[in-house]
Each structure stands twice: as C-alpha cells, then as structure tokens.
Amino acid sequence: AEKVEELRVKDELIDKWKRGSAEMKALGDMREKSQNEQITFLTKEIEALRANMKKSDVKVEERVTGKEEEISALEDAVQEKEVVLMGKEAEIASLNGEIHKHRRDIVMLEEELRGKEDEVKRRF
C-alpha cells in the first residue's frame, strides 16, 4: 500500500509539473510575441518618420532616435527573456531526466509489488 501511494504521489507531481511547464511556455510565448509586435510597430513608425524627414525639422530626427532607443531596449529585453527561457529549458530537461528516473523506479516498484503479490498468493 505504501508503494502504491508513493506511485500515486509521484504521478501527481509529474502531472503538476507538466501543467506548470505548459503554462510557463505559453506565458513566455505571449511575452515574446508582444515584444516582437512592439518592435515591428516601432520599426514601421521609424520608417514612416524617415520618409517624412525631408519635410520636417530636427525634432523628427530626435523622435527617430528616441524610437531607436526604445527598439534597442526592447531587443535587450527580448535577449534577457531568451536567456531566462534557456534556463527554463535546461530546468525542464533536468526535470525530464528526473521523471524518466521516477518512471524507471515506478516500473521496478510495480515489478517488486507483483512479485510480492505472487509470493502472497503462493503462501495462501
């Protein structure tokens, strides 16, 4: 009964990890998409500002520079997110290794349990 309970607890932990991993990935994807959309929007805005620059004065160039700085900051944020994502991927790989080990343990425990059940059946 202890072994069965231990198996059930391990299965619950694996399920919780899988759900958390999926949620974490979805959040990362949403953040990255939003930042990429912002970069695209700001890049288009810069292109439009440059097209009108001949008609404008120095203030337009200052706005372009400001937008370029925003893009640079967003690109830096994307790079930071990628580093975090790589760390999470490494963590997931490690957890996958643990899950694989626990699954092997579960199989061995199930085999051991079957052996004990057979032994009990033979005695009675």
Backbone as numpy.savetxt, mean C-alpha at the origin, in Angstrom:
# Nx Ny Nz CAx CAy CAz Cx Cy Cz
-8.09 -29.25 20.93 -8.93 -28.05 20.93 -8.05 -26.79 20.93
-6.93 -26.85 21.67 -6.02 -25.69 21.67 -5.46 -25.43 20.28
-5.08 -26.50 19.61 -4.49 -26.38 18.27 -5.52 -25.79 17.30
-6.76 -26.26 17.40 -7.83 -25.77 16.53 -8.05 -24.29 16.80
-8.09 -23.89 18.06 -8.27 -22.48 18.43 -7.10 -21.65 17.90
-5.88 -22.21 18.04 -4.70 -21.51 17.54 -4.80 -21.31 16.03
-5.26 -22.31 15.32 -5.43 -22.21 13.87 -6.47 -21.16 13.52
-7.57 -21.14 14.27 -8.63 -20.17 14.01 -8.11 -18.75 14.22
-7.36 -18.53 15.29 -6.80 -17.20 15.59 -5.83 -16.78 14.49
-4.99 -17.71 14.03 -4.05 -17.37 12.96 -4.80 -17.02 11.68
-5.84 -17.77 11.36 -6.64 -17.47 10.17 -7.28 -16.09 10.28
-7.78 -15.73 11.47 -8.37 -14.40 11.66 -7.33 -13.30 11.47
-6.12 -13.51 11.99 -5.05 -12.53 11.83 -4.69 -12.36 10.36
-4.64 -13.46 9.63 -4.32 -13.40 8.20 -5.40 -12.60 7.47
-6.67 -12.87 7.79 -7.77 -12.15 7.14 -7.71 -10.65 7.45
-7.44 -10.31 8.71 -7.34 -8.89 9.09 -6.19 -8.22 8.34
-5.07 -8.91 8.23 -3.93 -8.35 7.53 -4.28 -8.11 6.07
-4.95 -9.07 5.43 -5.31 -8.93 4.02 -6.22 -7.72 3.82
-7.22 -7.56 4.70 -8.13 -6.41 4.56 -7.36 -5.10 4.76
-6.52 -5.04 5.76 -5.74 -3.82 6.03 -4.80 -3.51 4.88
-4.18 -4.53 4.33 -3.27 -4.34 3.20 -4.00 -3.77 1.99
-5.18 -4.30 1.70 -5.98 -3.81 0.56 -6.40 -2.36 0.78
-6.82 -2.04 2.00 -7.23 -0.67 2.30 -6.05 0.30 2.18
-4.90 -0.13 2.66 -3.71 0.72 2.60 -3.33 0.99 1.15
-3.37 -0.03 0.32 -3.03 0.14 -1.09 -4.02 1.08 -1.77
-5.32 0.92 -1.48 -6.34 1.77 -2.10 -6.10 3.24 -1.72
-5.78 3.49 -0.44 -5.51 4.87 -0.01 -4.28 5.43 -0.71
-3.24 4.65 -0.83 -2.04 5.10 -1.52 -2.31 5.42 -2.97
-3.10 4.55 -3.63 -3.45 4.78 -5.04 -4.25 6.07 -5.19
-5.21 6.31 -4.26 -6.03 7.52 -4.35 -5.16 8.77 -4.16
-4.26 8.74 -3.20 -3.38 9.90 -2.96 -2.51 10.17 -4.18
-1.90 9.12 -4.70 -1.01 9.29 -5.85 -1.79 9.82 -7.05
-3.00 9.31 -7.29 -3.81 9.77 -8.42 -4.13 11.26 -8.25
-4.53 11.66 -7.04 -4.86 13.05 -6.76 -3.65 13.96 -7.01
-2.49 13.54 -6.55 -1.29 14.35 -6.74 -0.92 14.43 -8.22
-1.07 13.31 -8.92 -0.78 13.33 -10.36 -1.75 14.24 -11.10
-3.02 14.24 -10.70 -4.00 15.14 -11.32 -3.64 16.59 -11.05
-3.20 16.88 -9.83 -2.78 18.25 -9.50 -1.59 18.66 -10.37
-0.63 17.76 -10.52 0.55 18.06 -11.34 0.13 18.33 -12.77
-0.75 17.48 -13.32 -1.23 17.66 -14.69 -1.94 19.00 -14.83
-2.83 19.32 -13.88 -3.57 20.58 -13.92 -2.61 21.76 -13.90
-1.66 21.73 -12.98 -0.72 22.84 -12.85 0.18 22.95 -14.08
0.55 21.83 -14.65 1.37 21.86 -15.87 0.60 22.51 -17.01
-0.66 22.15 -17.16 -1.50 22.77 -18.21 -1.66 24.26 -17.96
-1.82 24.62 -16.68 -1.97 26.03 -16.33 -0.70 26.81 -16.69
0.45 26.21 -16.43 1.72 26.86 -16.79 1.81 27.05 -18.30
1.43 26.02 -19.05 1.49 26.12 -20.51 0.58 27.25 -21.00
-0.61 27.38 -20.42 -1.52 28.45 -20.81 -0.93 29.81 -20.46
-0.33 29.92 -19.28 0.29 31.19 -18.87 1.44 31.58 -19.81
2.22 30.60 -20.21 3.34 30.89 -21.12 2.83 31.33 -22.49
1.73 30.75 -22.95 1.17 31.13 -24.25 0.71 32.59 -24.24
0.23 33.06 -23.09 -0.25 34.44 -22.98 0.82 35.41 -22.52
2.03 34.91 -22.28 3.08 35.74 -21.71 3.42 36.94 -22.60
3.36 36.77 -23.92 3.71 37.87 -24.82 2.81 39.06 -24.59
1.58 38.79 -24.18 0.60 39.87 -23.96 0.68 40.40 -22.53
1.38 39.70 -21.69 1.38 40.05 -20.27 2.71 40.68 -19.85
2.80 40.97 -18.58 4.03 41.57 -18.06 4.77 40.59 -17.14
5.67 41.09 -16.34 6.53 40.28 -15.48 5.72 39.48 -14.45
4.56 39.97 -14.06 3.75 39.28 -13.06 3.37 37.87 -13.53
3.17 37.71 -14.81 2.83 36.38 -15.34 3.99 35.42 -15.09
5.18 35.88 -15.35 6.36 35.03 -15.14 6.47 34.63 -13.66
6.15 35.58 -12.78 6.18 35.27 -11.35 5.17 34.19 -11.01
3.98 34.26 -11.64 2.96 33.24 -11.40 3.42 31.88 -11.92
4.06 31.88 -13.08 4.59 30.64 -13.66 5.61 30.03 -12.70
6.50 30.88 -12.21 7.52 30.39 -11.27 6.86 29.80 -10.03
5.84 30.47 -9.52 5.12 29.96 -8.35 4.50 28.60 -8.64
3.90 28.45 -9.83 3.28 27.17 -10.20 4.35 26.09 -10.34
5.50 26.46 -10.93 6.59 25.50 -11.06 7.07 25.04 -9.69
7.11 25.97 -8.75 7.51 25.60 -7.39 6.48 24.67 -6.76
5.18 24.93 -7.02 4.12 24.03 -6.52 4.30 22.64 -7.11
4.56 22.59 -8.42 4.77 21.29 -9.09 5.96 20.58 -8.47
7.03 21.31 -8.26 8.23 20.71 -7.67 7.91 20.14 -6.28
7.17 20.91 -5.49 6.79 20.44 -4.16 5.92 19.19 -4.25
4.97 19.19 -5.21 4.11 18.01 -5.39 4.92 16.80 -5.86
5.86 17.04 -6.76 6.72 15.93 -7.22 7.53 15.37 -6.06
8.03 16.27 -5.20 8.76 15.81 -4.01 7.85 14.97 -3.12
6.60 15.42 -2.96 5.64 14.68 -2.14 5.37 13.30 -2.74
5.26 13.25 -4.07 5.04 11.96 -4.74 6.23 11.04 -4.48
7.44 11.59 -4.57 8.63 10.77 -4.32 8.64 10.24 -2.89
8.26 11.09 -1.94 8.19 10.66 -0.54 7.17 9.53 -0.39
6.02 9.68 -1.07 4.98 8.65 -1.00 5.49 7.34 -1.60
6.27 7.46 -2.68 6.83 6.26 -3.30 7.78 5.54 -2.34
8.56 6.32 -1.59 9.46 5.72 -0.61 8.65 5.00 0.47
7.60 5.67 0.94 6.72 5.05 1.95 6.08 3.79 1.38
5.64 3.88 0.13 5.01 2.73 -0.52 5.99 1.57 -0.63
7.24 1.86 -0.98 8.24 0.79 -1.06 8.43 0.14 0.31
8.42 0.97 1.35 8.53 0.42 2.71 7.35 -0.48 3.03
6.16 -0.04 2.64 4.95 -0.84 2.89 5.00 -2.14 2.08
5.50 -2.04 0.84 5.62 -3.25 0.02 6.59 -4.23 0.66
7.68 -3.72 1.22 8.64 -4.60 1.91 7.98 -5.23 3.13
7.19 -4.42 3.84 6.47 -4.92 5.01 5.47 -6.02 4.59
4.79 -5.78 3.49 3.83 -6.77 2.97 4.57 -8.06 2.61
5.72 -7.92 1.94 6.49 -9.11 1.57 6.90 -9.89 2.82
7.31 -9.16 3.85 7.68 -9.82 5.10 6.48 -10.54 5.71
5.33 -9.86 5.71 4.12 -10.48 6.24 3.71 -11.69 5.41
3.89 -11.60 4.09 3.59 -12.75 3.24 4.46 -13.94 3.63
5.73 -13.66 3.94 6.63 -14.72 4.41 6.13 -15.34 5.70
5.68 -14.48 6.62 5.13 -14.98 7.88 3.87 -15.81 7.64
3.02 -15.33 6.76 1.79 -16.06 6.44 2.14 -17.43 5.88
3.11 -17.46 4.98 3.52 -18.74 4.39 4.01 -19.68 5.49
4.82 -19.15 6.41 5.33 -19.96 7.52 4.17 -20.45 8.38
3.21 -19.57 8.68 2.07 -19.97 9.51 1.23 -21.03 8.80
1.10 -20.88 7.50 0.34 -21.88 6.75 1.02 -23.24 6.83
2.36 -23.24 6.73 3.08 -24.51 6.87 2.87 -25.06 8.27
2.92 -24.17 9.28 2.67 -24.60 10.66 1.27 -25.19 10.80
0.31 -24.54 10.16 -1.07 -25.02 10.23 -1.18 -26.41 9.62
-0.55 -26.60 8.47 -0.59 -27.92 7.82 0.03 -28.97 8.73
1.19 -28.63 9.33 1.85 -29.59 10.22 0.97 -29.87 11.44
0.35 -28.82 12.00 -0.52 -29.02 13.16 -1.74 -29.86 12.79
-2.29 -29.62 11.59 -3.43 -30.43 11.15 -3.04 -31.89 11.01
-1.84 -32.12 10.45 -1.37 -33.50 10.31 -1.16 -34.13 11.68
-0.59 -33.36 12.59 -0.37 -33.86 13.95 -1.71 -34.16 14.62
-2.68 -33.28 14.41 -4.02 -33.47 14.98 -4.67 -34.72 14.41
-4.55 -34.92 13.10 -5.11 -36.13 12.49 -4.47 -37.38 13.09
-3.14 -37.31 13.27 -2.43 -38.45 13.87 -2.95 -38.74 15.27
-3.15 -37.68 16.05 -3.68 -37.86 17.43 -5.10 -38.42 17.39
-5.90 -37.92 16.44 -7.27 -38.43 16.32 -7.25 -39.91 15.96
-6.38 -40.29 15.02 -6.27 -41.70 14.63 -5.83 -42.55 15.82
-4.89 -42.01 16.61 -4.40 -42.72 17.78 -5.52 -42.93 18.78
-6.32 -41.88 18.98 -7.46 -41.98 19.92 -8.47 -43.01 19.40
-8.72 -42.99 18.09 -9.67 -43.95 17.51 -9.17 -45.38 17.70
-7.86 -45.58 17.54 -7.31 -46.92 17.70 -7.43 -47.40 19.15
-7.30 -46.50 20.09 -7.38 -46.86 21.51 -8.79 -47.24 21.91
-9.79 -46.57 21.30 -11.18 -46.81 21.68 -11.86 -47.40 20.55
